[in-house]
Amino acid sequence: MSCMALLLLASFLLPASVAAAGEATEAEPASRYDAALAKSLGADERGMRSYVLVVLKTGPTRVPDGDRRKQMFEGHFANMQRLADEGKLVFAGPLDGVDGWRGIFVFATEDIATAKSLVATDPVIENGEMVAEYHVLYGSAALMQVNDIHERISRESP
């Protein structure tokens, strides 16, 4: 077969094979769809849900080094653990401190007023060490499983 004939044949076969592969790939996610899991995570038809993202920033009152500061941060970590155990806090973590941004919370609510009431229970907020900024976030409902997965892969408690 000539080179031109091979190119012509390939130009007909390649699009057909790509289309067939695409159909198999598109069908696969639908076969893996778990309606019960999606419902339990609060997922919409795209597998997404709304959260509130809280950015913790340096506040007006730095608590001086010493026992009071140590107790405040122990309370901060205990509060995060309590909220995570209750299924309200789905993700938390420190930031690098650039521009006073010190940490984030992601709450399993789309209501900023609810998130504000949860954040108000944190000792770093109560003491003015940090202030909070609130944003509605639309993201994967799979984030709801992060705490469970983290417990299974962490050898030590934070």
Residue pairs with C-beta under 8 A, 6 or more apart in sequence:
1 9
37 43
38 47
38 141
41 49
41 141
41 142
41 144
41 145
42 49
42 108
42 141
42 144
43 49
43 141
44 141
47 140
47 141
47 142
48 138
48 139
48 140
48 141
49 110
49 138
49 139
49 140
49 141
49 144
50 109
50 110
50 136
50 137
50 138
51 90
51 106
51 107
51 108
51 109
51 110
51 136
51 137
51 138
51 139
51 143
52 106
52 107
52 109
52 110
52 111
52 112
52 114
52 115
52 134
52 135
52 136
52 137
53 104
53 105
53 106
53 134
53 135
53 136
53 137
54 104
54 105
54 106
54 107
54 115
54 119
54 132
54 133
54 134
54 135
55 101
55 103
55 104
55 132
55 133
55 135
56 95
56 101
56 102
56 103
56 104
56 105
56 124
56 130
56 131
56 132
57 100
57 101
57 102
57 130
57 131
57 132
57 133
58 97
58 100
58 102
58 129
58 130
58 131
59 124
59 125
59 128
59 129
59 130
59 131
60 128
60 131
61 127
61 128
61 129
62 129
63 69
63 72
63 127
63 128
63 129
71 123
72 123
72 124
72 127
72 129
73 123
73 124
75 122
75 123
76 122
76 123
76 124
77 158
79 121
79 122
79 123
80 89
80 92
80 105
80 122
83 89
83 107
83 118
83 121
84 90
84 92
84 147
87 108
87 144
88 107
88 108
88 109
88 118
89 105
89 106
89 107
89 108
89 118
89 147
90 106
90 107
90 108
90 143
90 144
90 146
90 147
91 104
91 105
91 106
91 143
91 146
91 147
92 103
92 104
92 105
92 106
93 103
93 104
94 102
94 103
95 101
95 102
95 103
95 104
102 130
103 130
105 115
105 119
105 132
106 137
106 143
107 114
107 115
107 118
108 144
109 115
110 136
112 134
112 136
115 134
116 132
116 134
119 125
119 132
120 126
122 130
123 129
124 130
125 131
125 132
